Amino acid sequence: MNKQVLTGLLLIFIAFPAFASIPAFAEIDEDQDGAISMSEAVAAGISQRLFAELDLDKDEKLSPEEYSILPQRES
């Protein structure tokens, strides 16, 4: 039991920083074209699956509005 608790706590402390802060849209939009491409998103640590879920209009880029959904999903 103690090993399971310790393992759980370690995972929390390791995983928490990954979700502690979500980068600002402008930080991910490297080319400053007003949209986040798949390659920009993946470079920022957003999975292709999550990108596809956030891309509501399926235009293969995230608008600021679509990206703003992310903090709601993480909480």
N, C-alpha and C positions, 0 to 999 in steps of 0.2 A: 504494500500500500504506500509506504513512504517513497518508494522509487517512482510510483505513478504520480504522486503529488509533485515530487521534485522535477520529474520530466515535464509535467504540465506547466509548472512555473517557469522552467527554462524556455519552453516553447513560447510562452507569453512574452517573456523579456526579449526573445530573439525576434519574434514576429511583430511586436508592437511598434518598433521604430519604422518598419516598412509602411505602416498605415497611420503613423502619427501625424503626418502632414501631407496634404495633397498639393502638388506643385501648381502654381498659378498658370493659367492658360498661356500667357505670354512667354513663360519659361519653356514650355513644351513646343510652342509654335516657332521653331528655329528659323524658318524662312520669313516669318512675319507676314504671311499672306492672309491672315485672319481665319485660318482653319488648321486643324491638326490632322496630318496625314497618318496613315497606318505606320509608316516607318518612324515618324516623330513620336507617336504614341508608344511603340514597342521600345524605342530607345529610352523612353521615360519610365519604362516598367509596366506599362499597361498591356495586358494580354490581348492577343488577337480576338479572343472570344469576347472579352469585355468591350473592346473597341466595337465589335459588330453589334453588341447589345445597345451601346450608347448611340450608335449611328442610326438614329430613328428614320431618317429619310433615305438611307442606303445609298448615299452619294460617295461613299468611301473616304469621307473626311468628317471630322467633328467640328461643328460650329461652337461658338462660345455657349450657346444655349444648351446644346447636347452635352458638352463637357460639364456644364453646371449640375447635371444630374448626378455626377460621380460622388460629391460629398454626401448626398442623400443616401446613396447606396452603401457607403462605407460606415454610416452611423447606425 
